[in-house]
Structures are given as structure tokens and as C-alpha cells.
Amino acid sequence: MIVAPTDLVEFASDGAFAIDIEARIVAWNTPAQHLLGYTASEAVGRHCGEVLHATLQGGEPLCHPDCDVVRCFRGCRSHGVLDCRLRHRNGEWVPARITSVAVSERARAFSGSNVMAVIFMQDAATSVHASQHHTLQIFTLGGFGIVTGGCSVNIAKWKRKQAVTLLKFMITHLDRPVHRERLLDCLWPGAEQSRGLGRLKVTMYYLRHELRGNGMSDEVVKTVGNAYLVRRDAVWVDVDIFERLVSEGRALQGKAQWSDALEHYSEAQRLYRGDYLEEEAFADWCAEERERLRELYLEMLARAAECHEKLGEYGEAIQMYRKALVCDPCRENVHFSLMNCLVKYGRPDLALAQYRHCQQVLDREFASEPRPETRRLYQLILECGESARAGKQGLS
């Protein structure tokens, strides 16, 4: 007897759901509803990450555009996570463990099903040690975290805190050799050279020891003469995926594929949990990278808003523009675009209010007025409103 993957979901005693090759939920059982609060009609059709919002115990997102779990499924490999949190529909966090059954391409073809995997969810999470084959995952957006084998590495317990800073610095220069003199300037500025080199040697040894203890090879960190580097091919870094998604979204937008571009931008937004290494707010060595990625994020929000406008989704576009202005209220070009969008949305009154807000921000921050084109747009909206009111009075 052949058991369909969706039958496994229906008859499972644990919370269970099935996803297709696009990682969209195609089946959702009653225990899953009890666990997370979503009915089948609310869950089916949505991307699994939009429902689970899973994170590891260290706060790193398990659900993201290039997550370990989905990558394993696409390689026809099952995957388990024994220590994570899922977000209930009411916003509360549910400690959970995840197991799965991956469906091979041959099995899909034989059954005529597009189900890629069946995932089972249980509470009472336990921890697990990482095995040797896992890729080291590094999260830098919205705070630093490292993950192996689906488990957070508790870097807060590392005895040598400078080992964490050392890893951060090398990740900021990923795949590029960093001379030991630069590392000394970063970690122990002003220290006598021989003493600093001794500290660096001990710290590097400790870092490699901790990575190896969490299932990683020493070759994650490579020695190149008097320099060190973190090999790009040995790690997964959220910044790489974020930049790839934005780049692909931009290319799709250039081809007028607005919906496809928005899917990429939406995934990139989920990955951008905050500024690059935001806990290192006063460190000069990562400030340039933080600003570069922040600029890319703000550009992406504006591009996503433009795609929504092309699709006539003005409400969604307004949300994107406002989200960008929360990050940087001084972006006059975003104020300008938002004003235009509000007019299309049928709210010229809000567009006028937005201009006044823009005016106040620029005056407060730069003691300057809006640019001529922004002032002209304001006058045009004002005149159109006055003409409309005059027309109504004439009719009455």
C-alpha cells in the first residue's frame, strides 16, 4: 500500500504539515493547529517560514530564505532541529523540536505529488551536539550569532571574549587575508607588539578550539603567511544571501517582473533583522560595512514600494516607504515618493501632511528647505485640492 505524504500529516499524532517544492504549506493537521493556533485554512498556501517564524535558542532565525532545513529537503535529505522556538499565532513563543521526512524526486514522480517534505513538530525541546558535516552559519544582521547543526553556539559562555571579536573582524573581511598587525590594532590597540602577538596566538587557538568543539574543521580559519582569513566556502553568512536576494530582485524588477521581484525583496527583508553587527555600534572597523548594508536595505525598501505601485498595491507601497523613513527620516526622495503614492491612494490630505513632516525634519536636522521639485509637488497637490473644492461648491 502506498501512503501519500499528506496522509502522514493527517494521521500524525504530533503537529505536522507538508510543504511543496516552493516551501509552501500544502497540508496542516489538527495537532499543528493546537500547537501554533493556525487553522488549516490560515496555514495552507503560505510559505512555511511565514507561519512558523522559527528561531534557535540564541535568537538566530531558523526560518530564513536560505535555511538549512529547506536546503536539505531540496537535496532530498531529512533534517531535524531539536532545540528551537516557534511563534504561536498569538505572538507567544513555543519551545519545540522538529523532525522530518524528505520526499525524493522519484517518489514525487511516482505518486504524482509535489510534496517535498513532511515536518513534525513537538514541544519539550532538547539540545543536540553538532556533527562534523554541518556548515558553520554566521548571522550578522541584527546581532551576531553562530549556528552549527541547527543549534546556536552559546558564545556568551566563551571564556575569551576577544575570540568572538576576532571572528567578527575576519567575517567582515570574509575570504580576504587580514594581517596580524591589523588584528592587533583592533583587539589590543597600543599593546607592545610581542605581548600582542602572544595574545593573538592564544586567542586564535581558542577560537579554533571552540569551532572544532562544535563540529567544525580547523580549516574554517586559514593561516596565510602572517595573516588569517575565514574561508567563504567553509561558512554560510546571512549578508551573502541578503545581497544575492536584493541583486536578483533588482534584475527581475528591470524585466518588469514585479511580483517575482517582490518575492525576493520580501525574503531579503526577513533576513535583515537589524543593522550589521549592531552590538558593535562604536567599532570603527565595521562601521563602513554597516552603512553600506543599511544603504542597500533602504534602497531595497524603496524598490519594493515601486513594485507595489506598479501592481496598483498602493497601501503596501505606502507601508514600504514609511518603513524606510522609520530607518532614516531624512530621506527627502522617499518623502517625495510617499507623497506621490498617497495621492494615487486617494489621500492628498495625507500627502500634504507628509510634506509638512518632511519640512520639519529637514529644518531640524539640516536647517534647510525641501528641494524645488518637492515644493512643486506640494503646490500641485494643494492646487488640485483647491480646484476640487471649488468644483464641488459650483455644483452645489
N, C-alpha and C positions, 0 to 999 in steps of 0.2 A: 504494500500500500504506500502510495506517495503522499507525504504530508506537505501541504503548501506552507510557505513561510508565514503567511498571515494566520494559518491555523495555530502555529506555535504561539502567536500573540494572543489569540482568542482564548486558548485553553491554559495559558501560563498562570500559575498561582501568584507569581511576582508581577510587579508592574512591568509591562513590556510594550514595545512598539516596533514597527518595521519602517525602514527608510528605503527610498528608491535610489537610483544612481546619482540623482541630484541632491541627495541627503534630505529629501523632503519626506515628511511622515505620511505613510500610506495606511497604517493601521495602528490603533491605540486601544488598549484594553481597560477594563473597569478598575483593576488594581492600580494602574497608572493614574487613572483619574483620582482615586483615593489618595495616592501618594503626593501628586502635584496640583490637584484641583482643577485640571483642564478636562473638559468633556472631549469625546472623540471628535465631535463636530468642530470644536475650537482648535484641536491639535492637528488634525489631518489636513494636509496641504501646505503646512508651514515648514520652514527649514527647522531641523531638529534643534539647532542652536538657539533659535528664537523662542523655543518653548522651554528648554532645559536651563539655559543660562549657566551652565555648569562651571564651577571654579574648583581649583585644587585648594588644599587647606592653607597654603601660603598666600592665597588670593590671586594667583595666576589663572587666567582664563583657560579652561579646558575646551570650551566651545569657542572656536575662532575659525577664520576662513581656511586655515591650513592645519587643522587639528590632527593630532596623532591618530585619533580614533578613526576618522573618516579616511585618512590616508591608508590605514591598514585595511579597511574594508575594500577600498578600490584596488588594493593588491591581493584581494581575496584571502585576507588574514583576519582572524578574530582578534579582539583586543579587550582587555579588562582594565578597569581602574578601581582600586579597592579603597580609595580614600579621597572622596570629593564631596562637594556640596551642590545640590540642585535648588533652583529657586522656585518656590511654590507660587501659584497664581496670586496669592495674597501678599507676596513680597518676602515672606519668611524663607529662611534657608533650611534645607532638609539634608542632614548628613546621609550619604548614600555610597553604595558600591555598584559598579556597573560591570556586567559580563555580556558576552555577545556571541552570536553565531553569524559568521560571514557566509554569504551565498556566492558560490563560484559562477563564473560566466557560463560554464557548461550547464550547471544546474538551472540557471535562469533561462537559458535557451530551451532546455528540456521541458521545463514547467510552463514556459510562456509567460513568466513573471518578470517584472522589472525590480523586484525587491533585492536590494544589495546586502542588507543585513537585518537581523533581528536583535534588539538590545533589551536586556533585562535589568531592572533597577530594584535594588534592595536597600533598606536602611541598615544601621549599625555598621558603619564603615570601620575598616581596619587598615593598617599600614602594610606596605609591601616593599621589599628591597629591590632596587633596580637591577636588572640583569645586564650582561655585557653588551648586548646588541643594540641598546637604545641610543638614539641620538640625543645629545645634550640640547635642550631647548632653553633659550635665553629670552626673557621678557624685559624690555627696557622702557616701553611706552606706558607711562603712568606708574612708574616704580619698578625697581629691579627685582627679578626673581629668576631662579633657575629650576628646571624640571628634568628629571630622568625617569623613564618608565612610567609616566603618568603620575608621578609623585613629586611634590615640592621638596626641594632640598632646603633644609632649615638653616640658612646662612646666618641667622641671628645667633645660633649656637656655636658658630666657628670661633675658636679661641683667638685667632689672629684676624682682627677686623680689616687690617690692611690687605689681606688676601682678597677680600671682596672688592676693595677699591682697585687693586691690581687687575682683577678680571674685568671690571667695568672699563678701565682705561684701555685695555687691549681690545675689548669688544668695540669701543669707539673707533679704534684703528684696525678693524677686522681685516685679516689677511694681509696686513702690512706690518713689516718688522718695526718694532719700537725699540730704539736703542736704550740700553740700560741707563744711560745718563738722563734721558727724558723721564724714565720711570723714577729715578732718584729725585728729580726735581718735583715730580708730582707727589710722591709718597713721603719723602723726608727732605723737604727744602732746607737748605742751609746745613745739612749734616756733613760731617767730614767724610771724604769720599770712601776711604777704606771701610769705615764703620757703616756707611750707607750701603756699600756693595755687599757687606756681610748680611745686613738686614734683608736686602733684596733676595739674596740666595736662599735664606731661611724661609722667607715668605713665599717664594716661588715653589720651593719644595713642599711647603704646607698646602699650597693651592693644588698642586698636582696630586698630593696625597688624598685630599678631600674629594677631588674629582674621581680618582681611582676608587675610593671607598664607596662612591655612589654609582659604580658600574661603568665609569668612563675610562678610556685609554689615556695614557700619558700624552699621546700624540695630539690631543686637543690643543695643548700648548707646545709649540715647537721652538727650539733654540736655533737661531740663525746668526752665527758668529757672536758678536756682542749684543745681540738683540733677541727679542722674543716676539712671537706672533700667535694669535689664535687662528687656526685653520678654518676657513669658511666652509670647506667641505665636511668638516667634522662637527659642525653645530647648526642648529636652526635658530634664526634670530627674527623676532617679530618685525623689526624695521625692514628687513628684506622683503617680507611678504606684503607689508603695508605699501612700500614703494612700488612693488610689482602690480598690485591691485589698482593703484592710482594711475600708473602708466597705461595699463590695459584699458581702464575706464576712459582715459583721455583718448586713446586710439579709437575706441568704439564710438565715443561722442563725435569724433571727427568724421566718422562714417554715418552720422545721423541715426545711430542705433541707440536711441535714448534709453529705452528700458534696460537693455543689456549693460549699458554704461552705469546706470543707477544701481544695478545689482553689484557691480564691482565697487562702486563708491560706498554702498551700504556695508559691504563686508569690511572695507578699509576702516570705516567709522567704528565698527565693532572692535577692531583691533587697536585703534587709537584710544586707549583708556585714559590718557593724560599726556603731559609733556615728557619728553625724553629724559630719563633719569631725574625725575622731578625732585627726588630727595637730595640731589647734589646741586641745589639751587645756587650755591655760591662758588661752585668749582669752575674755574676758567677753562679747564681742559675739555669740558663737554658743552660749554655754552654755545659755541658755533653750531654744533650738530643739533642741539635742541632748537635753536632758532630756525635752522634750515628745515627741519621736520615740521615745526609749527607753521611755517610759511606754506609748506606743501599741504598740510592739513586744512588750512584756511582756504587755499586755492581750490582744494577738492570740494569743500562745502559750497563754495560759490558755483563750481561746475555742476554739482549735484542739483543746486537750485535752478540753474539754467536748463538742465534736462527736464526737471519737473515742469518748468514753464513751457517748454516745447510740447509736452504732453498735455498741457492745459490743467496741470495739477497745481494751481496757484497757492492753495493752502499749504501744501507740502513744501513748495518753494519758499514761502514766507518763513516757515519753520527753519529751513536751512540757512537763510540769510540771517535770521535772528540768532541762531546758534553761533554763526561766525562772529556776530557783533558782541556776543557774550564773551568770546575769547579775546576779541580786540575791538572795543567800541570806537576806535579812531579811524577805522577803515571807511573813508568817505565814499569810495567806489561801491562798497557794499550797501551803505545808506542809500546811495543813488539807485542801485538795482532794486533794493527793497521798496523804495518809493514807487518805482515803475510797476513793480509786481502788485503792490497794494491797489494801484489804480485799476489794473486788469482784473483784480479780485473784486472790484466794485466798492472799494473803501478809500475814496480820495481823502476823506477826513483823517484817516489813519496815516495816509501818505504825508499830509500836511503836518501832522503831529510828529512824524518821523523826521521831517526836515528840521523842525524846531529842536528836536532832541540832538540831531547831528550838529546843528549850530551851537548848542550849548556845550557839547563835548569838545568841539574844535576850539571854541573860545577858552574853555577851561584848561585844556591840555597844551594848546599851541598859541593862544591869543590871536587866532586867525579866523577868517570868514570861510564859508564853503566856496568851492570853485565856481566860476561863472556858469558852467553847464548845470551844476546842481541848483544854483539860484534860478536859472532859466526854467528848469523843470518845475520848481516850486511855483514860479509865477504862472506857468502854463496851467498847472493843476488848479491854482487859485482862480484864474480867469475862466476856466471851463466850469468851475463850480458856480461862479457868479452868473455866467450865461445861462446855466441850467435853472438857477433860482429865478432869474428874470423871465425865462420862458414859462415857468410854472405860474408866475404872477400874472403874465399876459393872458394865459389860458383861463385863469380864474376871473 
